Amino acid sequence: MDAGADEAPLVQVEDESGEKDLDAALRCLEGFLALLGFPDSSSRVRLAASWAAFLLLGVAVPSAAIGLYQCSHSVCAEYKVHQFELCVLLSQVLLAAVSLACISRNLLKYGIRRFLFVDQHHGHVERFQKEYVRKIQEFFHLLVRWILPCFIVMTVRETVHFMHTFHQSAWRSTAVLMASMLSWVYLTIILLSACLLFNLVCNLQIIHFEDYGKFLERDVETFLCLEEHMRLRFYLSKISHRFRIFLLLLFLVVTVSQFVTLFQTTGYSGNINFTNAGSLAVSSVVQVVVVVLCLNAASKISHRAQGISSLASRWHAYATCCPIGSQMRTANGSGNIEAVSASSFLRDYSESDLESLENVATYNNAQLTSFTSYHKRQALVIYLQSNPGGITIFGWTVDRTLLNTIFFLELTLVLFVLGKTIVFPSL
């Protein structure tokens, strides 16, 4: 009695500590987003202020920097200053505007907790608090990991660029350089943060899908498995609905920007080097990174959702075919028979793990399944196979099949453009 009484306060203290850590992580994330201009409340004043800051730092400042950029006609013609810089600025502004508009709308409507599906009303928060905190911390780690190398390369490029082409006073050159870098960092962080938020939402749901796979390792009612899967599928539908416009516009703007960049570089007769086209290279890298982050998160959670039906089929077959009263038996290296639990057999093994189970002799389950329970499991398996779930964009599931289609489509278009723009002289 005393041990049980001591355990209860300990568990309560751990839950309270985990809730405090989660609240601190959410406040940190919310404050960071508010600093970038994403509104954290329903205040129209804050929303207007965020767009005013965007127009100032993202549009007015870089436009003024390009306007102040003055060089001789021969230098400008050699380095294609305005043509390349305007292309980079336009693509950055469009992508940042799409990110700011879509994410701000969701944050204003749902708040940070409901937006990330870690609200208390959604349930299961207490069991996953540590995983939630770890995923939120990974958000900041990924942001720093991607923005830092691009920032270093962009700083070096801008410095070399101004040293070669900007023939004005040192103060004016420094002011234009700082304004250009400030605008670039602001627009790039907004874009990366929006894509990493989508990545974070998907990763938080992957935690629930991994936990759902463990349902089949326990003696759980079939109706509870069905109810939990319907809840997870409902969350995936809400995520798809909230981010479909953002993903569609993101892919569209990035694709158009890449083709415009391709036309500019292949149609330019002069020399293209790090000085005049370095910003195009850095901008292209950032755009590819954000597309990869979004596609990777969407395809990963779609793959987990579609893999549930395979796991349920294995569980159904094992529970149906194996009689009562014993465990699966395997032969070890010395020829002795060792028992393997049913829960270990139901886990999702990798190829290396499956090699250790090649010598399976006989296997039995731990419970007698009645005719009624068989039909319940069969109905659940059919439901899971017919409703795989995943992230969708207006009905198109973002999975590995769609990724292959996008890759071959983009490759075909790129080869077509190269065939039209690269012309070899006749011999």
Disulfide bonds with the S-S distance in Angstrom:
Cys71-Cys76 1.99
